[in-house]
């Protein structure tokens, strides 16, 4: 059975994004956290649902899941029964900025 783990920088990205949204609207940050929880729960069941990332700087096997309500993606890979979330990236941020985490 798979379990979820976040890279420390991905966990920080998520916390900072949730705080940013909460500062602008009550409970919007909580909605982001809920959506990430729901997404990771779905990915635990079917980890292949995300789109494969094909980029010369990114090793094969990494995938992305686009959040429905927020302009963020989860970048992840399954390694040794762990759904390893590498980044919680805003879609306007430079693509692949998180590649050094691999």
Backbone torsions as a table, in degrees:
resi	resn	phi	psi	omega
1	UNK	NA	135.9	180.0
2	UNK	-77.0	154.5	170.3
3	UNK	-133.5	159.7	-177.7
4	UNK	-100.0	136.6	170.3
5	UNK	-136.7	142.9	178.9
6	UNK	-107.9	136.7	169.5
7	UNK	-58.6	143.2	-179.1
8	UNK	-53.7	-37.2	179.0
9	UNK	-71.0	-33.3	176.9
10	UNK	-67.9	-41.2	177.7
11	UNK	-62.0	-40.3	178.3
12	UNK	-66.4	-41.0	177.3
13	UNK	-59.0	-43.4	-179.9
14	UNK	-65.1	-44.6	179.7
15	UNK	-63.2	-42.6	179.9
16	UNK	-66.6	-39.6	178.4
17	UNK	-65.5	-43.7	179.5
18	UNK	-62.2	-41.6	178.2
19	UNK	-63.5	-44.0	179.7
20	UNK	-58.4	-46.6	-179.6
21	UNK	-66.9	-39.1	179.2
22	UNK	-64.7	-32.6	178.5
23	UNK	-68.9	-21.6	-176.9
24	UNK	-99.9	-25.0	-178.9
25	UNK	-158.5	132.6	179.6
26	UNK	-55.8	130.3	173.5
27	UNK	68.9	2.9	178.3
28	UNK	-69.1	-36.3	175.3
29	UNK	-63.7	-37.5	176.4
30	UNK	-64.8	-35.5	177.7
31	UNK	-64.9	-37.9	176.0
32	UNK	-62.6	-47.8	179.1
33	UNK	-60.1	-40.8	178.4
34	UNK	-63.6	-40.8	-179.7
35	UNK	-66.8	-39.5	177.1
36	UNK	-64.4	-41.8	177.0
37	UNK	-60.2	-44.3	-179.9
38	UNK	-65.7	-40.4	179.7
39	UNK	-64.3	-45.3	-179.4
40	UNK	-67.2	-33.3	176.5
41	UNK	-63.3	-42.3	177.1
42	UNK	-65.0	-42.2	-177.8
43	UNK	-68.8	-28.2	175.2
44	UNK	-63.9	-34.1	179.9
45	UNK	-78.3	-43.0	-177.9
46	UNK	-136.4	79.1	-175.2
47	UNK	-63.3	-18.8	179.4
48	UNK	-81.3	3.1	-178.5
49	UNK	-67.3	-31.5	-179.0
50	UNK	-71.8	157.9	179.3
51	UNK	-77.4	137.2	174.9
52	UNK	-65.5	141.4	177.2
53	UNK	-96.3	122.0	179.3
54	UNK	-115.4	102.4	-179.5
55	UNK	-150.7	142.1	-175.7
56	UNK	-60.8	-26.6	-178.8
57	UNK	-88.7	-9.1	-174.1
58	UNK	-109.1	122.7	178.0
59	UNK	-59.8	148.5	179.0
60	UNK	-57.2	151.0	176.0
61	UNK	101.4	-10.4	178.2
62	UNK	-82.8	142.0	-177.7
63	UNK	-129.1	165.3	174.7
64	UNK	-131.6	146.5	176.2
65	UNK	-123.8	123.0	-178.6
66	UNK	-88.3	125.1	177.0
67	UNK	-71.1	145.3	-175.1
68	UNK	-75.7	-43.1	-171.9
69	UNK	-94.7	-24.6	-174.8
70	UNK	-118.3	153.7	-179.1
71	UNK	-85.5	59.5	-180.0
72	UNK	-132.4	154.1	171.7
73	UNK	-124.6	150.7	170.1
74	UNK	-99.8	125.2	175.1
75	UNK	-102.4	126.8	-173.2
76	UNK	-149.3	168.5	174.8
77	UNK	-153.2	148.4	176.2
78	UNK	-97.0	123.6	179.7
79	UNK	-137.8	121.8	176.4
80	UNK	48.3	53.9	177.2
81	UNK	65.5	21.3	177.5
82	UNK	-121.8	127.7	169.4
83	UNK	-83.8	99.3	-172.1
84	UNK	-92.9	107.4	179.1
85	UNK	-85.6	114.1	-175.1
86	UNK	-86.3	-34.7	-177.1
87	UNK	-152.2	148.4	167.3
88	UNK	-116.3	91.5	-166.2
89	UNK	-106.4	132.6	172.1
90	UNK	-68.6	139.7	-175.2
91	UNK	-69.0	-14.7	177.9
92	UNK	-91.0	-4.7	180.0
93	UNK	-79.6	157.3	-178.3
94	UNK	-54.7	123.7	179.9
95	UNK	-59.8	137.6	175.8
96	UNK	75.5	10.8	179.3
97	UNK	-58.2	-22.7	-176.2
98	UNK	-89.1	2.2	-174.4
99	UNK	-58.3	-27.8	-180.0
100	UNK	-70.0	-10.6	179.1
101	UNK	-80.6	-11.4	-175.8
102	UNK	-81.6	NA	NA
